[in-house]
């Protein structure tokens, strides 16, 4: 380190007055030459943890980044600050690549952004051995893990960095890793006794809301209602397919201006233009697939809508994390229908066989249970990621505050029978059934606390309601209830039947 205090570099090079939670200890670990594993919430300032070392020490910081959009966005931001940065990717011309190498050669302090694929290209090994590399930063490092939701084969080969330059420390960063994934990241990247820093997932300025819709028309109505309630700030509408993104935009353009779409099927030049238009405000409402967003840092995204349920909770948390990065109130609305699960099931069935396929099925079932309800939405997320800060009730989600002014109101044409809890219920509960459901809900909460797991992982509100209505008296009958497969019956069946017997509530004849 050059002896300059970190706070001075922060002010003079980045124009920031103070570190965000977790940044300073991570930086100290990196600058001391330790391998470091850092988990910070989306919008928590992960990028500073590898950008500041490029100013603090002479040499080159290599950043492995998954998306061209992310590379371009960060390089432009660094250049505006007067910090030397470049990127190499498939969307560049030979002249642009040559210019990038020229910038690196002329700079004493610099960052180079690369895709994981480029690390494995012929010639990289010889080149990297000749450079004064001071740090390898692997962003979105959950992609390394075969147990992660976004496993990528080219990330899996990043152990090559350690093999080529064992003298260079590695910083692995992610916003969405569970404890098993963190362990696997360390193993796959060959980290040496890494210092581990895990910081808060709680976003008190975000309102989490889930709505279950029978048809796409209901989803579109919710989107329109959400836009009416969000007249200012940027809007992100995440869609499960390219076709859906385009169709949604065609519908919205009838009544709204500054609307566009973004997906991987658009050519590179056009995607770059769309991203710039969103950045400058020419596009305010952007419908996009998950090809957009990773590393995008716009402070005033006031609304994030998932038109289809994501494939897993990790992706969901990462994408809603684009909302409210300036700390102001923002809404995260997830719209779910049964066919959303079918879409993800189709993608999983088409994927190559392997251990990660079973993990993808489990991840899909987990987010379905989250969608179908449980306790506080924020509390479930915090417990799922094993955050050190736990809460029982947030006061700003659809479960804790169903009548909140921040909630996107149900469009008028949607049946008045729809419950505020957003849980599918086939008919109203009788008095006995409602009491039975409360007994099961109390048991679920206590069981989840004891096991330190989210309540929705025990079973969802939809399953709880189905049990309360059917009032099974045997494991065979319980197995027929929605959400109670063989695994659940084997591990929880006797406990559930015991609760029903001890409740003292007579079955409905």
N, C-alpha and C positions, 0 to 999 in steps of 0.2 A: 504494500500500500504506500501511496506517496506522502503520507503524513497529514494530508488535508482532512479536517474533520468531516464526517459524513454529512452533518447538517449544513455545512458550508457548500458542499457539492450539490446538495439537494436544492438549496436556494439559488445558487449562481448558475448552475447548469440546467436545472429542470423547472425553476421558477415556483417551487413548492415551499411552503412555510414549515411543514411538519410531516413526519412519517405517518403512514396509516398503520393500523394494528398489525403487528407481525413483521413489517418490512425490515425494521432495524436489526432484530436478532437474526433474521435470515441473511441479510447483507453481511453482518459480522462473521457468520459461519462461512459464507462464500469467500470473503476476502481473506479469511484465515487459511484458506486452501482446503477446507473440508468438503467431502461429498455431502450434499444436502438434499433432503426430500421435503418439499414445502407444499402444503395444502392451504389454499386461501380461497375465499368465496369469489365468485365471478364479480368483477368490479372492485376487488379488494386491492388491486395494484400489484399483481404478480410481475408484470413486465419491468417495473423499476428494479426488481431484485436481480435482473441480469443486465439492465441498461446502465445502472449506476457504476457497477464494477468496470465497465468499459471506459469510464471517465476517471475512476479512482486509480487505475493501474494502466501502465503502458502495455499494449498488446491487442490481441484480437479476441473478441467474444463470439463464439459460434452459437447461433440460436437455431435449433431444429423446430420448425414450425409447420403445421399441417396444411395450411391453406394459403394460396397466392394472395387472396384478399387481405389476410392478416399481415403477411410480409409487407405488401405495398403500403398498407395503412400505417404500420409502425415505422417504416423507413421514412415516409413523408413527415411524420410527426417528429422524428429525431432530427431530420434535416432542418426543420423549422427552428429547432432549438440550437442549431449549430453543431450537432454531434454527428460525426462521420458514420454513415450506415449504408449498407447495400444489401441486395438480395439476388439470388440466382434461382431462376425457375423456368419451367418449360414455356411460359408465355412470353419470354423475352426474345428479341432478335440477337444475333451474334454481336452486333454493334453495342447493344445494351449490356450484354454480358461482359464485353471487353471494357466498357466504361466502368462497370462495377469493380472489376479487378484493378483498374487504374485508381479508383478512389481508395481502395484498401492499401495499395502500395504506397500512396502518398500520405497516409494517416498514421500517426503514432498510437492513437486510440480509435478503435472502430468496432462496429458490430456487423456481422454477416449472417443473414437469414438464409437458411437452406431447407429444402424439403427432405424428409427422411429417405426418399428415393435417391436423391442426388448424392447422399453420403456413400451410397454403394456403387456409384458409377466409376468406370475405369478412369484412372488418373487421380481420383480423390485421395487415395492413400499416400501417394508420393507427394502431392501438394500439401496435405495437412501436416506431414512430418517436417516440412521446411518452414512452417509458419510459427510465429510467436503467439501461440494460443494460450490465453490465461484462464478460459472457462468454456466448458460446454454446457449450454442450457437446453434442456429438453422440455419444451412447452407442451401442454396437453399430454403429459406423460402417461395418463391412464390408457392411452392407445397402445402402450407397450405391453400391457398385461392381457394375457389370454383370458383372464377372468373378468376383464373390464367390458363395458357395454359397447365400446367403439374400437375394439381390437383391430389393428392394421398390420398386415404381414411385414411391410417395410419398416414399421416401428420396431418390430420384433428383432430386427437385425442391428439395432443401434448399439448393441454391446461392442460393435466394431470400433466405436469411439474409444472405449477403454483399451481395447487391444492395440490400436494404432498409437495412442498417446496416453500411456498409463500415468504420466506425470501431471496431467491436467485434471483438475477437480470437475465433478459433474453436479449440476443443479437440476433436479427433476421437479417440475411444477405441474400442478393440476388443481382444478376446483371441485372435482367430482369423484373422489376415490374413497371407497370403503376400506376398512382395515385389511381385508384379504388382498385387495388390489394394491394397496401400498406395499405390502410385503412382497408381492410379485414384481412390482416395479423395481424395487431394490435388487431383487434377484436377477431380473432380465438385463438391467443396465450394469450389472457387476459393481454396484456401489460398495464402497469400503466403509463400514461402520458409519453410515450416514447420520448426520444430525437431523432429527425429524421435527418439523414445525407444523402443527395443525391449528388453524385459526377459524374463527366463528363463521357459521353458515346462516346466522340469524339476520334477516333484513327487515327491521321494524317498519320501514317506510312502504313495504309492499303489501298489497291486499291480495291474498290467494283465494281464488274462486273456481269451483268446478261445477259445470252444468251438464247433465245427461240429456241428450237430445235423441229423438227417434229418427229424425230425417235431417238431411243437409239443409233443407229450407229453414228449419229451426235454428241451425247453426248460423246461417247467413243473417237471420233476424237478430240473433244475439250480437253478431259482429256489428251490424248497423246500429243497434242500441248502444253498444260500447263506444262506437265512434261518436255518436251524439253526445255521450257523457264525457268524451275526451276531445274537446275542440282545439286544444293546444298541445304542442309537443309532438315528438315522433311516435309512430305506431309500427309495430312489427306483427305480422300475421303469419305464423308458421303453419305450413301445409305439408301433408304427408307425401304428396306427389306433385310433379311438375304440372300435370294437367289441372289439378285442383287449384294451384296457385294462379294459373292463367284464367281459369273460369271465374274464380272469385274476383279477380281484378276486373274482368269484363263486366261483371254484375255491379261492382262498386262504382265504376267509372260513370255509370248513368247518373249518379247523384253526388259524387265527390270528385274533387280535383286533386292533383298531385298524388296520383296513385300509380304504382308500378309493381312489377314482379321480378324475381331473381331466382334462377336455378342453374344447375350444372349443364343443362342442355343449351344454354345461351353461349355464343362464342365469347372468347376472352375479352375482346375489345368492347363488346356490348356490356358485359358484366362489369367491366371497369367503369364504363360511363354511368351505369345504374348506381353503382356504389358511390360514385362521386356526386351524383344528383341527390342521393339520400343524405350524403354528408353535408351538402350545401343548402338543402331545403327545397330543391326543385321537386323532389319526391318526399312527401310527408308520411304516406301510408304505403308500406312495402309488404307485399305477400311473398313469402320465400320458403323454399325447402331448407333443410338443415345444411345446405351448402353455403348459406349465408350466416354470418354472426360470430363465428369463433374468433375471438380477439378483437371484435369490433367494439369500440369504446365511445359511444355517443352518450353524453350525460343526461339528455332530456327525453329519453324514451319513456313516455307516460303510460303506454299500454302495450302489453304483449299478449297476443291471443294465440292459442294453439287450436287450429281448426280441426286437427286430428290429434288424438293422444300420441305422445312420443313413445318410442320403443322401450324406454326404461326411465327410472327416476333420475339417474345421473344426467341424461340428456335434457330432461325436463328442467332440472334445477339450473343447469348451465344456461339454457335458453331463456328462462324467466329472469336470470341474472342480468340480462341486458336492460331490464327496466330500472328506472330510478337511480342511476349511478351518481346523480347529483345529490342524493339524499332526500329528494322531495317525494311526496306521495305518488304512487303509481299502482296500476292494477295488472294482475296476471290472471287471465281467464282461460281455462281449459275446457274445451267443448268435446264431449265424448259420445259416441254412438257405438253400438255393438259391432258394426262393420269395421271400426278402427282396429279392433283386436284381430279381425280377420285379415286385414291388410298386413299387419306385422307378422301374423302367422304365415302368410304366403311368402314374405321375404325370408323368414327363417327356414321354411321348407325348401326354398331354392338355394340356400347357402350350403357350402361343402360340409360334409359330416366331420365332426370333431368334438373335442371336449367343450369348446366354447358354445356349441349349439345348445347343449343342455342349459348352460348359463343364460343364454338368450331367452330360452323358454321361461326359466325361473324369473328373470328380470321382467318379462312381459306380464306374468301373473302378478308380480309384486306391484307394478304400476296400476294394473286393473283394480287391485284391492285398494290402493291409495285413492283412485278415482271414485270408487264406490263407497268411500266414506270410512270414517273412524272418528278419532278424536281431533283435536286442533291440527290444522294443516301444517302450520309452522313447527309445532312440537313433533309431529311425525317425521318431518325432514331432518330436524336436529338430531333426533334419536337414531334415525337411519344412518346418518354419517358419523355417529358417535362423537358429536360435538361436546366439548366439555361444558358448554352452557346449555342447560335444559330448562324448558318451561312446560307448564301444564296447559296454559291457555294464553293465546297471544292477544285476543281482543280485536284482531284485524284479519280475519279470514271468514269464509262463508259458514264454517261450523261454529266458531265462537261468536260471530256477530252477523247473523243472517239478515238483520234489518239495517245494516250499516249503510250510510249514504254513499260509501265508496263502492258498494256492490253494484255490478251491472244488473239493472232491473230486467225481469223477464219480459220479453216482447208480448204485447197484448194478445196476439193470436194464439199463443201457446196456452194450452189447456189450463184453466184455473185450478185444476186438481193437482198440478205439479207441486211437490213439496218444497219448502224452503231449504231443506237439508240436501237437496239435489240427489236424493237416494231413490232408486226405482223401488216402488212399493206397489204390489198388485192388490189394490183394494185397501181400505182403511183397517187399522188394527182395532180389535175389540179391547175392552178394558183389561181382560185377562191377558191377552196377547201383549198389550203395551207394558203391563207390569212385568211379564216374563222377559220382555226385551230389555227392560231396565236392569233386571237381575243379571242378565247375560252381559250387558254393557259394563256394569260394575265389576263383574268377574274378569272381563277382557282387560279392563284398565289395570287391575291389580296384577294380573298374570303378565301383562306387557312390562309393567314396572319391575317386577321380580326378575324377568329375563333380560331386561334392558333392551327391548326391541320396540319398534313402533306398534301402536295398537292395531293398525291396519294389517300388519303381518300376522296377527293372530287370526282374525277374520274381519271382513268388511262389514259395514252396516247392512248391506244387502243380504249377506249371509246371516247375520244376527237376526234380521227381521224374518227371514225365511224359517229359521229355527223356531223363533217365537210363535209363528203362525202354525207351523206343522206340529210342534210339540212332540218330537219323536221320543219313543220309549225304549228303543233298542239301537244298537250300532247299525243294524241292517237298515232301519228306517232313517237313521241319521245320514247314512251314505247316500241317500236319495235327495238330500237337501242341496240346493245350489251352493257351490263353493266348498263342499265337504267331500273331497276326493279321498282315496285310500290313505294317503299320507296323513291328512288332517284327522281322519277318523282314528287311525292307529295311535296317534300321539295325543289327541285332545278329546277323542270321543267319550271316554269314561268320565273325564272332568266335566264336560258339557252336560251329559246325562245326569251327573250328580248334582249340578247346579239346578237343573230343571226339577229334580225330585225334592231338593231341599228348599226350593222357592215356596212350596206350599200352595202354589196356584193351580187350581184344578184345570184339567184339560177342557177345551171347548168341545162339546158334543156335536 
